Amino acid sequence: MALAPSDLTPLFGDIDIYLFDQLLRGRLAPGMRVLDAGCGSGRNLVYLMRAGYEVFASDASPQAIASVQTLAAASAPHLLPGNFRVETIEDMGWPDHFADVVIASAVLHFARDDGQFEAMVQRIWDVLRPGGLLFCRLASTIGIEQQVQRLVGRRHLLPDGSERYLVDEPMLMALTARLGGALLDPLKTTVVQAQRSMTTWVVRKGRVQAASPR
C-alpha cells in the first residue's frame, strides 16, 4: 500500500534529513543505544523510539524533557522516564562509553565561548563508546564567510539576526584529528540563501580512547 506524505510524519516526526540519511545507510540499527544530547522536544527521536532503539536524552530545558517523556509514553512505553534528564550537555551524567550513537543536532552553536564548546564536545565524546558514531549538525561560517560579523571569539552575528558560535572546516578537521576520530562522510554544508549555514559533521570514534581536545 502506498504511503501518502501525510503518513510519514507519524512514522518519522520532523527528523533531520541528514540523520535520516544515516538511517538509510544502515549506520543506526534497532537495538542500538542512542543518546540525543540537547534533544529539544524530541524531533529526531520519534522513529527511533518506535523502531526499538534504546533511547536516552538530555536537555537543559525541563519543558523539553517533559515533552520527550510524553512522546516516549505514547510511542515507546518500555522506555523509562529516567532515560530523559534535565541537564546541560557539558554536565551530562551518563557514564563514559555509554552510547552507541550520540546525536547533537542544532545545539553546539549555542556555546557561549571556546571553553563551553570544548566542554560540550568532550562530554559528548566521553559518553560515546569506542567505535560509536557521533552525528552533529551545527552552524558554521562555511559559504557565508563574508556575510557574518565576528563579535567576540567565535561568536558571530548572522544575517538572519541571530548570534551563534560558528565553526569552520579547518576547526572541525583539527578537532576530529585531536579526538582520534574518523570522518564517516565529508563535511556537508547547507547555506540557507545567505542567511545562515549549517554543517553536518559525522565521526566514528576510534577504538583507543583519545586525549582531551583542549
Sequence and secondary structure as in RCSB ss.txt:
>XXXX:A:sequence
MALAPSDLTPLFGDIDIYLFDQLLRGRLAPGMRVLDAGCGSGRNLVYLMRAGYEVFASDASPQAIASVQTLAAAS
APHLLPGNFRVETIEDMGWPDHFADVVIASAVLHFARDDGQFEAMVQRIWDVLRPGGLLFCRLASTIGIEQQVQR
LVGRRHLLPDGSERYLVDEPMLMALTARLGGALLDPLKTTVVQAQRSMTTWVVRKGRVQAASPR
>XXXX:A:secstr
    HHHHHHHHTT  HHHHHHHHTTSS TT EEEEET TT TTTHHHHHTT EEEEEES HHHHHHHHHHHHHH
 TTS GGGEEE  GGG  S TT EEEEEEES GGG SSHHHHHHHHHHHHHHEEEEEEEEEEEEB TT TTT EE
EETTEEE TTS EEE B HHHHHHHHHHHT EESS  EEEEETTTEEEEEEEEE  SS      
